[in-house]
Amino acid sequence: MILGVFAIFRRTTHGAAAWIDFSYPEILGLIGFAYFSVALLYVSTRRWLWAPVAWFVALTTLCTLSTAHLLHLPRHYLLYYWPLGAGDSSSVVMAGIVTSIIFLGKHRWQKLHQRMWMALGFAVVTLAAAWMLAPLGISKIRATPTWCLASVGASVLCFMLLYWICDVMGITRWAFFAKPAGENTLLTYLLPDIYAYLTAFVGFTYLDRYFQAGASGVLGAVVFTFAILAVSAALTRMQIRLQL
């Protein structure tokens, strides 16, 4: 079936029909390359406790130099022989390993308050670095170091809070609304794209016109998120799943 899909696939580019373009792996491929490259780095140096921190600094430096155009890396086919890319996605994944080691690693900082202080310090440092590198831009599309570092810092702070509430205090019932995203992650992830294509097809532009920015934009994003979770929950109950 996969070979058949590859054989019949066609797309339009510059007004002409074309086959699959392997030069860019899209978001799921980029995530795969990031996990693969970080796994290579981590597994080869996992005996050294501070190795993930050093790798995180190195990858962030690579991202910074690339964004500042001080280091010119070829695009597209680069990932097939240099899966680290410009260091952006890989730095975020490596930050996850650092956070996991802080909370779950076997080191001399075993007490909860010690782990919390270490995580807080990591978050503060990444947020401070994000602020200092802001002149290079804050863009997810360009994967600037500030976007990566700010995402890491915010994620670590959120993880600290969730770790305290869920793992330490054992309070988990409140998170029922997020259960569909955990049980059927890929479907939940792709539902907004399906919505975008369907609304573009029928010409529905209400949300785009009235919920673009400011307080209304935040409200629209919150309502849209809960709507997607509700649809995902309904589809999951209907045994409709997407899995890799």
N, C-alpha and C positions, 0 to 999 in steps of 0.2 A: 504493500500500500504506500509506503514511504517513497519507494522508487517510482511508483506511478505518479504520485503528487509532484515529485521533482521533474518528471518527464513532461507533464502537462502544464506546469506553472508558467504563466506569462505575466508581464507587467508592462506598463507604458512609460517610456522615458524619452523626452524630447520628441513626442509625437510618433514614436516607433515602438514596436513590440520588442521586448527583451526578456532574457531568461533571468535566473537568480543571480544576484550580485554578491559574491563572497567577500568583497573588500570590506564590508562593514557588518558586524555580527548583531547589531541592534542591542537593545537594553539587556535582554536575557543572556545574549552571548557575551556582552561586556561583564555582566555579573559572573558568568562562568569563568572567563579569563581571570578576573580578579581573585576569585576563590582558588583557582588552580595555581596562580603565581604565588599567592600568599601561603598556600599550603606547602609549596616547594621551599619557601624561605623558612617557614616555621618548623617544619619537620626536620630540616637539615641542621637547625640550630636550637632545637627545643631543650637541650641539656643546660643551656645558659639562661638563667632566670630573666636577665635584663635584655636578652636578644630582641624580643618583640618591640620593646621600647626603642631600641636602636634602629630597628627596621622601620618603625613608624616615623621616626625623625628623618631617616634617609628618604623614605618615600614622599614625605611632605616636602622635603628639600627639592626632590626631583620635580614634583608638581609645581613648586614655586618657580624654579628656574625655567621650566617649560612655559608656564603662563607669562613670565616676564620676557620671553623670547631670548633668554640668555643661553638656552639649550634648545636646539632645533631637532625635533624627532619627526621622522616621516609618519604620516597617518595611514589609516586603513590597513594595509598588509603588514604593518609593523607588529600588530598583535599576534600574528601567527608565528613569529620568531622572537618576539619580545612581549610576552603576555602581561608584563607590568604596565604597559602603556606609558602614559605620562605620570604615573604614580598616584593619580587622583582616587579612583575607585579602590585601588590596592591599599592606599593609606587608611581609608575608612574601614576596610575589612581587618587590617592589622590592628586598628584601634579597638575593634571588637575582641581580638585575642588578648590585648593588654587588659581590657576590662574584665574578661573572663578569668585571667590569671589573678587579678586583684581580689576578686570575690571567691573564686573556686580553687585557686592554686594552693599548693602545699608549700608554704614558706613560713618564715618566723613571725609574720604579722597575721596571727590567727584570730585575734579578737575582733569582734564586729566593729567596734569604734575605730580600730586601726584601719580596717579595710575601707570604712566609710571615709575616713580622712584622706586615705590614699586616692580613692576615686574622686573625691572632691578636688584634691590638688590637681589630678590629671585633667578634670573638666575645666578648672580655672585656667590652667596653662594653655589648653587648646583654645579656649575662648579669647584669652589675651593675645595669642598668636594670630587668631582670626582677625581681631581688631587691628593689629599692626600691619597685616597683609591686605587690609581692605582696599588700599589704593590700586591693587591689581584687579579689582572688580569683585563683585559678589554675584556669581552666576552659576546655576546648576548646569545649564546648557554647555558652558565653556569649562565646567568643572574646575573652577578657580580654587586656590588653596583656602581662601576665606570661607567659601561655601562648604568645603570638606571639613575644615576645622570647626566651624560653627555647628555643623550637623553632628560631629563627634561630641563636642562639648554638651550640646542639648541632649543628645541620646544618653550620655553617661549620667547626667543629672536625672533624667527620667528613669533610667534603670535603677539608680540608687533608691529613688522613691518607691518604685515597684518592688524592688528586692525587700525593702523594709516592710511594706504593706503585705505582700503576698508570701514571701519566704519566711520572714522573721515573725510577723504577727499572724500569718495564716489566714488573712482576710482575702478571699478570692471571689465570693459570690457577686460582688459589685461589677466584675468584669464580664458578665454574661453577654453584654452587647458586642464585645469584641471576639466572642467565641467563633463565629463563622469565619472571620479572617484567619484564625489560627487553624481551623479544621479544613478549610477549602481556600487556601491562600492564593493559588494561581487564578482561580475563578474570580475571587474578590478583586485581585489586582487588575484583571482584564475587563471587568465590568464597566469602568469609566470609559475605556476605549470603545466598547460596544455601544454605550450610550452616545458617545460623540459621533460615531458613524451614523447611528440611527437618526439622531436629531439633525445632522447635516443633510441626510437623505430627504427628510420630510420638511426641512427648512425651519425648524424650531430654534429660535435664537433668543428667547426671553432671558435666560440666565446670563448669556454673554452680554446682553445689553444693559441689564440692571444690577448685576452682581459681580462687577469686575474688580473693584478696589474699595478701600476704606472699610467702615463698619459693615456695610451691606455685603462687601466681598467676603469678609470673615464669616458673617452669618450664613451666606450662601454656601461657603465651603463646609461649615459644620453640618448644615441641613443635608447637603449633598452626600457627605460622608456617612451619616446615619442612614440615609436612603439606600446607599450602596450596600451597607451592612445588612439592612433589612431584606433587600433583594437576594443577597448572598445566602442569608439564613433560610429564606424560602426555597431557593434552588437546592441548597444542601439537604433540606428535609425531603425534597423530591428526588434525592439520590443523583443529582446532576453535579458532577465533579470534573475538574481539570487537574491533571497531574503530569509531572515530568517523569 
